[in-house]
């Protein structure tokens, strides 16, 4: 059976209390897919989204992952993010980044909302080499990582982002058969519902929508699939 893979930022995460209410579940049912493998994360940078997406479609076998990407059967939905986010090393003086462990290199617990469902092969931040944060938020919240980021960039500017996968997202997925990019190949929620999007949902999930808005979005998306 084919599966649905998700990478990206908080718009793609699943809420622990209502994981089946996200519109991606309707998408899964529509295409008769078996599982959802969600690797989206709050506050993640585009560089890391690109890297994780690359790990998925290139079938990097990180710890715990046995499922393989099947290019002619599986579906991929990517939720891109703002360019103000960046990824940096959590510790300056050592680097345990493992290119064969993909998403496990990212600290998934850093500033994560407790209601976000963990990704399917989470290993309790065994490596956790990297942090992904919004630069503006770091400054406004007086986050301890703000000083870490500042000092590291001053002392080691040449190594600031050396870990990155330089492939652009579109280059990574150019041979992927079934891929949707939120905001590109399918519209943002606020593009279809500009008036509704400006009002906070009464029971907003960690992915910014509630059950009703997920279903509203799906009904419109279903018309163009």
Buried (B, 14 or more C-beta within 10 A) or exposed (E): EBBBBBBBBBBBBBBBEBBBBBBBBBBBEEEEBEBBBBBBBBBBBBBBBBBBBBBBBEEBBBBBBEBEBEEEEBBBBBBBBEEEBBBBBBEEEEBEBBEEBBBBBBBBEBBBBEBBBBBEBBBEBEBBBBBBBBBEBBEEEEBEBBEBBEEBBEEEEEEBBEBBBEBEBEEBBEEBEBBBBBBEEBBBBEEBBEEBBEEEBEEEBBBBBBBEBBEBBBEBBEEEE
